[in-house]
Amino acid sequence: VKSIEASAFYGCELLTDINIPKNIQSIGANAFLGCAIESIEIGNKIETISETAFKSCRKLKTITLSKEQGGVEGAPWGAEDAEIIWEE
């Protein structure tokens, strides 16, 4: 698996903390739309994240990426209240 497809986890209220595996290269549109995610960590292989990947994730406070700042376009990818933490 190299991508999380569009709407893959749409509305999953049981997801709170997620660690995206290092092999994932892309996250599709609305992949986590409306989820109860509070924090997410994304590995260094990520190349693209849809501008709406985390739309309506109202509890999402931190998104941590193993990339240099600006290394993935479109931040905050629909998570309007989230803090983006860039780690090289």
Biopython code that builds the backbone (N, CA, C, O; Angstrom):
import numpy as np
from Bio.PDB.StructureBuilder import StructureBuilder

atoms = [
    (1, "VAL", "N", (0.849, -1.174, 0.000)),
    (1, "VAL", "CA", (0.000, 0.000, 0.000)),
    (1, "VAL", "C", (0.893, 1.235, 0.000)),
    (1, "VAL", "O", (1.776, 1.384, 0.845)),
    (2, "LYS", "N", (0.640, 2.128, -0.977)),
    (2, "LYS", "CA", (1.440, 3.342, -1.070)),
    (2, "LYS", "C", (0.597, 4.597, -0.958)),
    (2, "LYS", "O", (1.128, 5.708, -0.938)),
    (3, "SER", "N", (-0.732, 4.424, -0.882)),
    (3, "SER", "CA", (-1.591, 5.603, -0.775)),
    (3, "SER", "C", (-2.816, 5.307, 0.077)),
    (3, "SER", "O", (-3.253, 4.165, 0.216)),
    (4, "ILE", "N", (-3.343, 6.370, 0.635)),
    (4, "ILE", "CA", (-4.627, 6.316, 1.328)),
    (4, "ILE", "C", (-5.591, 7.008, 0.385)),
    (4, "ILE", "O", (-5.473, 8.208, 0.136)),
    (5, "GLU", "N", (-6.535, 6.259, -0.134)),
    (5, "GLU", "CA", (-7.424, 6.758, -1.181)),
    (5, "GLU", "C", (-8.465, 7.741, -0.641)),
    (5, "GLU", "O", (-8.668, 7.856, 0.567)),
    (6, "ALA", "N", (-9.110, 8.435, -1.558)),
    (6, "ALA", "CA", (-10.158, 9.411, -1.234)),
    (6, "ALA", "C", (-11.247, 8.761, -0.378)),
    (6, "ALA", "O", (-11.716, 7.659, -0.663)),
    (7, "SER", "N", (-11.626, 9.472, 0.666)),
    (7, "SER", "CA", (-12.710, 9.065, 1.575)),
    (7, "SER", "C", (-12.467, 7.726, 2.277)),
    (7, "SER", "O", (-13.424, 7.123, 2.763)),
    (8, "ALA", "N", (-11.249, 7.250, 2.347)),
    (8, "ALA", "CA", (-10.934, 5.946, 2.929)),
    (8, "ALA", "C", (-11.418, 5.786, 4.372)),
    (8, "ALA", "O", (-11.914, 4.720, 4.739)),
    (9, "PHE", "N", (-11.282, 6.814, 5.181)),
    (9, "PHE", "CA", (-11.681, 6.752, 6.589)),
    (9, "PHE", "C", (-12.778, 7.768, 6.904)),
    (9, "PHE", "O", (-12.921, 8.191, 8.050)),
    (10, "TYR", "N", (-13.538, 8.151, 5.910)),
    (10, "TYR", "CA", (-14.605, 9.145, 6.053)),
    (10, "TYR", "C", (-15.480, 8.838, 7.273)),
    (10, "TYR", "O", (-16.059, 7.756, 7.370)),
    (11, "GLY", "N", (-15.571, 9.791, 8.197)),
    (11, "GLY", "CA", (-16.459, 9.705, 9.346)),
    (11, "GLY", "C", (-16.077, 8.722, 10.434)),
    (11, "GLY", "O", (-16.902, 8.445, 11.305)),
    (12, "CYS", "N", (-14.876, 8.185, 10.427)),
    (12, "CYS", "CA", (-14.454, 7.233, 11.464)),
    (12, "CYS", "C", (-14.253, 7.970, 12.782)),
    (12, "CYS", "O", (-13.259, 8.673, 12.967)),
    (13, "GLU", "N", (-15.188, 7.804, 13.675)),
    (13, "GLU", "CA", (-15.127, 8.516, 14.947)),
    (13, "GLU", "C", (-14.258, 7.800, 15.973)),
    (13, "GLU", "O", (-14.002, 8.352, 17.043)),
    (14, "LEU", "N", (-13.801, 6.593, 15.678)),
    (14, "LEU", "CA", (-12.961, 5.847, 16.610)),
    (14, "LEU", "C", (-11.484, 6.164, 16.445)),
    (14, "LEU", "O", (-10.677, 5.816, 17.308)),
    (15, "LEU", "N", (-11.118, 6.820, 15.353)),
    (15, "LEU", "CA", (-9.721, 7.198, 15.140)),
    (15, "LEU", "C", (-9.404, 8.458, 15.934)),
    (15, "LEU", "O", (-10.050, 9.489, 15.751)),
    (16, "THR", "N", (-8.414, 8.376, 16.813)),
    (16, "THR", "CA", (-8.042, 9.568, 17.583)),
    (16, "THR", "C", (-6.594, 9.974, 17.332)),
    (16, "THR", "O", (-6.308, 11.154, 17.127)),
    (17, "ASP", "N", (-5.687, 9.012, 17.346)),
    (17, "ASP", "CA", (-4.273, 9.284, 17.092)),
    (17, "ASP", "C", (-3.814, 8.328, 16.000)),
    (17, "ASP", "O", (-4.012, 7.117, 16.102)),
    (18, "ILE", "N", (-3.201, 8.874, 14.958)),
    (18, "ILE", "CA", (-2.818, 8.065, 13.811)),
    (18, "ILE", "C", (-1.347, 8.253, 13.504)),
    (18, "ILE", "O", (-0.815, 9.361, 13.575)),
    (19, "ASN", "N", (-0.698, 7.148, 13.162)),
    (19, "ASN", "CA", (0.677, 7.173, 12.697)),
    (19, "ASN", "C", (0.661, 6.574, 11.293)),
    (19, "ASN", "O", (0.512, 5.362, 11.133)),
    (20, "ILE", "N", (0.814, 7.426, 10.273)),
    (20, "ILE", "CA", (0.801, 6.976, 8.886)),
    (20, "ILE", "C", (2.139, 6.285, 8.605)),
    (20, "ILE", "O", (3.190, 6.888, 8.819)),
    (21, "PRO", "N", (2.126, 5.043, 8.133)),
    (21, "PRO", "CA", (3.371, 4.316, 7.868)),
    (21, "PRO", "C", (4.293, 5.059, 6.903)),
    (21, "PRO", "O", (3.840, 5.843, 6.069)),
    (22, "LYS", "N", (5.573, 4.802, 7.031)),
    (22, "LYS", "CA", (6.580, 5.494, 6.228)),
    (22, "LYS", "C", (6.462, 5.221, 4.738)),
    (22, "LYS", "O", (6.948, 6.018, 3.936)),
    (23, "ASN", "N", (5.832, 4.122, 4.340)),
    (23, "ASN", "CA", (5.737, 3.791, 2.921)),
    (23, "ASN", "C", (4.621, 4.542, 2.187)),
    (23, "ASN", "O", (4.559, 4.487, 0.959)),
    (24, "ILE", "N", (3.753, 5.230, 2.902)),
    (24, "ILE", "CA", (2.640, 5.953, 2.274)),
    (24, "ILE", "C", (3.174, 7.200, 1.567)),
    (24, "ILE", "O", (3.882, 8.013, 2.161)),
    (25, "GLN", "N", (2.815, 7.335, 0.273)),
    (25, "GLN", "CA", (3.288, 8.447, -0.545)),
    (25, "GLN", "C", (2.219, 9.501, -0.792)),
    (25, "GLN", "O", (2.552, 10.649, -1.084)),
    (26, "SER", "N", (0.933, 9.139, -0.681)),
    (26, "SER", "CA", (-0.122, 10.124, -0.934)),
    (26, "SER", "C", (-1.351, 9.850, -0.081)),
    (26, "SER", "O", (-1.652, 8.712, 0.279)),
    (27, "ILE", "N", (-2.048, 10.940, 0.228)),
    (27, "ILE", "CA", (-3.307, 10.878, 0.971)),
    (27, "ILE", "C", (-4.337, 11.618, 0.125)),
    (27, "ILE", "O", (-4.148, 12.787, -0.209)),
    (28, "GLY", "N", (-5.423, 10.936, -0.219)),
    (28, "GLY", "CA", (-6.420, 11.463, -1.137)),
    (28, "GLY", "C", (-7.418, 12.423, -0.517)),
    (28, "GLY", "O", (-7.434, 12.642, 0.694)),
    (29, "ALA", "N", (-8.251, 12.989, -1.379)),
    (29, "ALA", "CA", (-9.278, 13.959, -0.984)),
    (29, "ALA", "C", (-10.241, 13.349, 0.033)),
    (29, "ALA", "O", (-10.718, 12.226, -0.128)),
    (30, "ASN", "N", (-10.508, 14.111, 1.068)),
    (30, "ASN", "CA", (-11.467, 13.727, 2.107)),
    (30, "ASN", "C", (-11.144, 12.378, 2.759)),
    (30, "ASN", "O", (-12.043, 11.717, 3.280)),
    (31, "ALA", "N", (-9.897, 11.973, 2.737)),
    (31, "ALA", "CA", (-9.500, 10.667, 3.273)),
    (31, "ALA", "C", (-9.918, 10.487, 4.733)),
    (31, "ALA", "O", (-10.294, 9.388, 5.142)),
    (32, "PHE", "N", (-9.852, 11.546, 5.504)),
    (32, "PHE", "CA", (-10.216, 11.488, 6.919)),
    (32, "PHE", "C", (-11.354, 12.458, 7.253)),
    (32, "PHE", "O", (-11.482, 12.885, 8.401)),
    (33, "LEU", "N", (-12.161, 12.798, 6.286)),
    (33, "LEU", "CA", (-13.248, 13.767, 6.448)),
    (33, "LEU", "C", (-14.111, 13.447, 7.667)),
    (33, "LEU", "O", (-14.668, 12.354, 7.776)),
    (34, "GLY", "N", (-14.215, 14.405, 8.577)),
    (34, "GLY", "CA", (-15.089, 14.285, 9.734)),
    (34, "GLY", "C", (-14.637, 13.323, 10.812)),
    (34, "GLY", "O", (-15.425, 12.989, 11.697)),
    (35, "CYS", "N", (-13.398, 12.867, 10.767)),
    (35, "CYS", "CA", (-12.896, 11.937, 11.784)),
    (35, "CYS", "C", (-12.617, 12.668, 13.095)),
    (35, "CYS", "O", (-12.495, 13.893, 13.124)),
    (36, "ALA", "N", (-12.520, 11.901, 14.173)),
    (36, "ALA", "CA", (-12.270, 12.467, 15.501)),
    (36, "ALA", "C", (-10.778, 12.516, 15.829)),
    (36, "ALA", "O", (-10.406, 12.531, 17.003)),
    (37, "ILE", "N", (-9.940, 12.541, 14.827)),
    (37, "ILE", "CA", (-8.486, 12.557, 15.009)),
    (37, "ILE", "C", (-8.062, 13.769, 15.840)),
    (37, "ILE", "O", (-8.533, 14.885, 15.617)),
    (38, "GLU", "N", (-7.165, 13.533, 16.801)),
    (38, "GLU", "CA", (-6.603, 14.615, 17.596)),
    (38, "GLU", "C", (-5.174, 14.932, 17.166)),
    (38, "GLU", "O", (-4.743, 16.084, 17.218)),
    (39, "SER", "N", (-4.437, 13.894, 16.738)),
    (39, "SER", "CA", (-3.081, 14.102, 16.254)),
    (39, "SER", "C", (-2.755, 13.036, 15.205)),
    (39, "SER", "O", (-3.304, 11.935, 15.208)),
    (40, "ILE", "N", (-1.843, 13.408, 14.313)),
    (40, "ILE", "CA", (-1.440, 12.495, 13.250)),
    (40, "ILE", "C", (0.039, 12.688, 12.961)),
    (40, "ILE", "O", (0.531, 13.815, 12.921)),
    (41, "GLU", "N", (0.744, 11.580, 12.759)),
    (41, "GLU", "CA", (2.155, 11.611, 12.373)),
    (41, "GLU", "C", (2.264, 10.991, 10.993)),
    (41, "GLU", "O", (1.690, 9.934, 10.729)),
    (42, "ILE", "N", (3.008, 11.659, 10.111)),
    (42, "ILE", "CA", (3.122, 11.230, 8.725)),
    (42, "ILE", "C", (4.594, 11.027, 8.388)),
    (42, "ILE", "O", (5.424, 11.901, 8.636)),
    (43, "GLY", "N", (4.907, 9.862, 7.817)),
    (43, "GLY", "CA", (6.286, 9.493, 7.507)),
    (43, "GLY", "C", (6.914, 10.299, 6.383)),
    (43, "GLY", "O", (6.237, 11.075, 5.709)),
    (44, "ASN", "N", (8.204, 10.110, 6.188)),
    (44, "ASN", "CA", (8.981, 10.933, 5.268)),
    (44, "ASN", "C", (8.817, 10.592, 3.785)),
    (44, "ASN", "O", (9.349, 11.317, 2.945)),
    (45, "LYS", "N", (8.115, 9.538, 3.435)),
    (45, "LYS", "CA", (7.893, 9.186, 2.030)),
    (45, "LYS", "C", (6.709, 9.944, 1.422)),
    (45, "LYS", "O", (6.495, 9.886, 0.211)),
    (46, "ILE", "N", (5.954, 10.641, 2.238)),
    (46, "ILE", "CA", (4.769, 11.351, 1.745)),
    (46, "ILE", "C", (5.168, 12.403, 0.716)),
    (46, "ILE", "O", (6.088, 13.189, 0.942)),
    (47, "GLU", "N", (4.474, 12.410, -0.405)),
    (47, "GLU", "CA", (4.740, 13.366, -1.471)),
    (47, "GLU", "C", (3.570, 14.319, -1.680)),
    (47, "GLU", "O", (3.768, 15.506, -1.940)),
    (48, "THR", "N", (2.355, 13.799, -1.566)),
    (48, "THR", "CA", (1.175, 14.637, -1.768)),
    (48, "THR", "C", (0.108, 14.342, -0.724)),
    (48, "THR", "O", (-0.130, 13.199, -0.334)),
    (49, "ILE", "N", (-0.519, 15.422, -0.295)),
    (49, "ILE", "CA", (-1.670, 15.339, 0.600)),
    (49, "ILE", "C", (-2.724, 16.246, -0.009)),
    (49, "ILE", "O", (-2.460, 17.418, -0.281)),
    (50, "SER", "N", (-3.915, 15.709, -0.224)),
    (50, "SER", "CA", (-4.990, 16.504, -0.806)),
    (50, "SER", "C", (-5.312, 17.696, 0.087)),
    (50, "SER", "O", (-5.186, 17.620, 1.309)),
    (51, "GLU", "N", (-5.723, 18.783, -0.527)),
    (51, "GLU", "CA", (-6.077, 19.994, 0.224)),
    (51, "GLU", "C", (-7.267, 19.780, 1.144)),
    (51, "GLU", "O", (-7.530, 20.613, 2.011)),
    (52, "THR", "N", (-8.001, 18.668, 0.971)),
    (52, "THR", "CA", (-9.167, 18.377, 1.812)),
    (52, "THR", "C", (-9.004, 17.082, 2.609)),
    (52, "THR", "O", (-9.989, 16.560, 3.133)),
    (53, "ALA", "N", (-7.800, 16.562, 2.709)),
    (53, "ALA", "CA", (-7.568, 15.272, 3.371)),
    (53, "ALA", "C", (-8.111, 15.233, 4.800)),
    (53, "ALA", "O", (-8.633, 14.205, 5.231)),
    (54, "PHE", "N", (-7.994, 16.336, 5.537)),
    (54, "PHE", "CA", (-8.406, 16.377, 6.943)),
    (54, "PHE", "C", (-9.568, 17.341, 7.180)),
    (54, "PHE", "O", (-9.745, 17.849, 8.287)),
    (55, "LYS", "N", (-10.342, 17.584, 6.150)),
    (55, "LYS", "CA", (-11.478, 18.513, 6.236)),
    (55, "LYS", "C", (-12.471, 18.060, 7.309)),
    (55, "LYS", "O", (-12.784, 16.875, 7.432)),
    (56, "SER", "N", (-12.950, 19.023, 8.071)),
    (56, "SER", "CA", (-13.945, 18.806, 9.135)),
    (56, "SER", "C", (-13.450, 17.891, 10.254)),
    (56, "SER", "O", (-14.262, 17.293, 10.960)),
    (57, "CYS", "N", (-12.148, 17.774, 10.425)),
    (57, "CYS", "CA", (-11.584, 17.063, 11.578)),
    (57, "CYS", "C", (-11.414, 18.101, 12.677)),
    (57, "CYS", "O", (-10.310, 18.593, 12.911)),
    (58, "ARG", "N", (-12.492, 18.426, 13.340)),
    (58, "ARG", "CA", (-12.527, 19.540, 14.274)),
    (58, "ARG", "C", (-11.658, 19.363, 15.520)),
    (58, "ARG", "O", (-11.291, 20.349, 16.159)),
    (59, "LYS", "N", (-11.332, 18.141, 15.866)),
    (59, "LYS", "CA", (-10.503, 17.881, 17.046)),
    (59, "LYS", "C", (-9.018, 17.824, 16.721)),
    (59, "LYS", "O", (-8.194, 17.755, 17.632)),
    (60, "LEU", "N", (-8.662, 17.853, 15.445)),
    (60, "LEU", "CA", (-7.265, 17.717, 15.029)),
    (60, "LEU", "C", (-6.454, 18.940, 15.447)),
    (60, "LEU", "O", (-6.712, 20.055, 14.993)),
    (61, "LYS", "N", (-5.470, 18.717, 16.317)),
    (61, "LYS", "CA", (-4.653, 19.804, 16.850)),
    (61, "LYS", "C", (-3.235, 19.806, 16.310)),
    (61, "LYS", "O", (-2.652, 20.876, 16.134)),
    (62, "THR", "N", (-2.653, 18.623, 16.036)),
    (62, "THR", "CA", (-1.284, 18.581, 15.521)),
    (62, "THR", "C", (-1.135, 17.590, 14.368)),
    (62, "THR", "O", (-1.662, 16.478, 14.393)),
    (63, "ILE", "N", (-0.397, 18.043, 13.363)),
    (63, "ILE", "CA", (-0.004, 17.192, 12.248)),
    (63, "ILE", "C", (1.522, 17.253, 12.204)),
    (63, "ILE", "O", (2.098, 18.317, 11.980)),
    (64, "THR", "N", (2.170, 16.119, 12.418)),
    (64, "THR", "CA", (3.623, 16.056, 12.429)),
    (64, "THR", "C", (4.093, 15.337, 11.173)),
    (64, "THR", "O", (3.679, 14.212, 10.896)),
    (65, "LEU", "N", (4.968, 16.004, 10.412)),
    (65, "LEU", "CA", (5.499, 15.430, 9.187)),
    (65, "LEU", "C", (7.005, 15.306, 9.278)),
    (65, "LEU", "O", (7.686, 16.197, 9.787)),
    (66, "SER", "N", (7.516, 14.197, 8.782)),
    (66, "SER", "CA", (8.967, 13.993, 8.709)),
    (66, "SER", "C", (9.466, 14.542, 7.375)),
    (66, "SER", "O", (9.999, 13.804, 6.548)),
    (67, "LYS", "N", (9.287, 15.840, 7.180)),
    (67, "LYS", "CA", (9.686, 16.531, 5.964)),
    (67, "LYS", "C", (10.172, 17.920, 6.350)),
    (67, "LYS", "O", (9.877, 18.414, 7.439)),
    (68, "GLU", "N", (10.924, 18.550, 5.439)),
    (68, "GLU", "CA", (11.312, 19.933, 5.676)),
    (68, "GLU", "C", (10.087, 20.829, 5.513)),
    (68, "GLU", "O", (9.152, 20.479, 4.793)),
    (69, "GLN", "N", (10.089, 21.964, 6.166)),
    (69, "GLN", "CA", (8.950, 22.874, 6.120)),
    (69, "GLN", "C", (8.593, 23.207, 4.678)),
    (69, "GLN", "O", (9.457, 23.574, 3.882)),
    (70, "GLY", "N", (7.321, 23.077, 4.354)),
    (70, "GLY", "CA", (6.846, 23.331, 3.004)),
    (70, "GLY", "C", (7.085, 22.166, 2.061)),
    (70, "GLY", "O", (6.837, 22.288, 0.861)),
    (71, "GLY", "N", (7.561, 21.042, 2.573)),
    (71, "GLY", "CA", (7.888, 19.894, 1.755)),
    (71, "GLY", "C", (6.700, 19.201, 1.114)),
    (71, "GLY", "O", (6.870, 18.402, 0.193)),
    (72, "VAL", "N", (5.490, 19.501, 1.594)),
    (72, "VAL", "CA", (4.254, 18.982, 1.015)),
    (72, "VAL", "C", (3.305, 20.169, 0.881)),
    (72, "VAL", "O", (2.995, 20.833, 1.870)),
    (73, "GLU", "N", (2.850, 20.433, -0.321)),
    (73, "GLU", "CA", (1.998, 21.599, -0.575)),
    (73, "GLU", "C", (0.607, 21.447, 0.023)),
    (73, "GLU", "O", (0.134, 20.339, 0.278)),
    (74, "GLY", "N", (-0.035, 22.593, 0.239)),
    (74, "GLY", "CA", (-1.437, 22.627, 0.634)),
    (74, "GLY", "C", (-1.737, 22.651, 2.115)),
    (74, "GLY", "O", (-2.903, 22.592, 2.505)),
    (75, "ALA", "N", (-0.698, 22.738, 2.969)),
    (75, "ALA", "CA", (-0.919, 22.743, 4.421)),
    (75, "ALA", "C", (-1.893, 23.846, 4.797)),
    (75, "ALA", "O", (-1.792, 24.953, 4.267)),
    (76, "PRO", "N", (-2.817, 23.584, 5.679)),
    (76, "PRO", "CA", (-2.999, 22.456, 6.583)),
    (76, "PRO", "C", (-3.942, 21.363, 6.069)),
    (76, "PRO", "O", (-4.474, 20.597, 6.872)),
    (77, "TRP", "N", (-4.160, 21.272, 4.776)),
    (77, "TRP", "CA", (-4.910, 20.181, 4.160)),
    (77, "TRP", "C", (-6.324, 20.031, 4.708)),
    (77, "TRP", "O", (-6.811, 18.916, 4.895)),
    (78, "GLY", "N", (-6.967, 21.140, 4.960)),
    (78, "GLY", "CA", (-8.345, 21.146, 5.443)),
    (78, "GLY", "C", (-8.489, 21.183, 6.951)),
    (78, "GLY", "O", (-9.596, 21.377, 7.454)),
    (79, "ALA", "N", (-7.411, 21.005, 7.682)),
    (79, "ALA", "CA", (-7.440, 21.026, 9.148)),
    (79, "ALA", "C", (-7.136, 22.447, 9.613)),
    (79, "ALA", "O", (-6.009, 22.762, 9.993)),
    (80, "GLU", "N", (-8.140, 23.280, 9.579)),
    (80, "GLU", "CA", (-7.957, 24.715, 9.800)),
    (80, "GLU", "C", (-7.371, 25.100, 11.151)),
    (80, "GLU", "O", (-6.685, 26.116, 11.256)),
    (81, "ASP", "N", (-7.627, 24.309, 12.181)),
    (81, "ASP", "CA", (-7.150, 24.660, 13.518)),
    (81, "ASP", "C", (-5.903, 23.884, 13.948)),
    (81, "ASP", "O", (-5.461, 24.008, 15.090)),
    (82, "ALA", "N", (-5.344, 23.097, 13.054)),
    (82, "ALA", "CA", (-4.205, 22.248, 13.418)),
    (82, "ALA", "C", (-2.873, 22.986, 13.301)),
    (82, "ALA", "O", (-2.688, 23.848, 12.442)),
    (83, "GLU", "N", (-1.963, 22.622, 14.184)),
    (83, "GLU", "CA", (-0.594, 23.102, 14.120)),
    (83, "GLU", "C", (0.201, 22.090, 13.290)),
    (83, "GLU", "O", (0.095, 20.883, 13.506)),
    (84, "ILE", "N", (0.989, 22.584, 12.350)),
    (84, "ILE", "CA", (1.825, 21.724, 11.525)),
    (84, "ILE", "C", (3.223, 21.717, 12.115)),
    (84, "ILE", "O", (3.827, 22.774, 12.296)),
    (85, "ILE", "N", (3.740, 20.538, 12.413)),
    (85, "ILE", "CA", (5.090, 20.399, 12.951)),
    (85, "ILE", "C", (5.925, 19.708, 11.877)),
    (85, "ILE", "O", (5.684, 18.551, 11.533)),
    (86, "TRP", "N", (6.914, 20.437, 11.354)),
    (86, "TRP", "CA", (7.793, 19.907, 10.314)),
    (86, "TRP", "C", (9.064, 19.403, 10.969)),
    (86, "TRP", "O", (9.743, 20.156, 11.667)),
    (87, "GLU", "N", (9.393, 18.135, 10.752)),
    (87, "GLU", "CA", (10.621, 17.541, 11.296)),
    (87, "GLU", "C", (11.421, 16.956, 10.150)),
    (87, "GLU", "O", (10.894, 16.175, 9.358)),
    (88, "GLU", "N", (12.679, 17.325, 10.056)),
    (88, "GLU", "CA", (13.530, 16.766, 8.991)),
    (88, "GLU", "C", (14.154, 15.475, 9.426)),
    (88, "GLU", "O", (14.900, 14.862, 8.662)),
]
sb = StructureBuilder()
sb.init_structure("model")
sb.init_model(0)
sb.init_chain("A")
sb.init_seg("    ")
for serial, (resi, resn, name, xyz) in enumerate(atoms, 1):
    if name == "N":
        sb.init_residue(resn, " ", resi, " ")
    sb.init_atom(name, np.array(xyz, "f"), 0.0, 1.0, " ", f" {name:<3s}", serial, name[0])
structure = sb.get_structure()
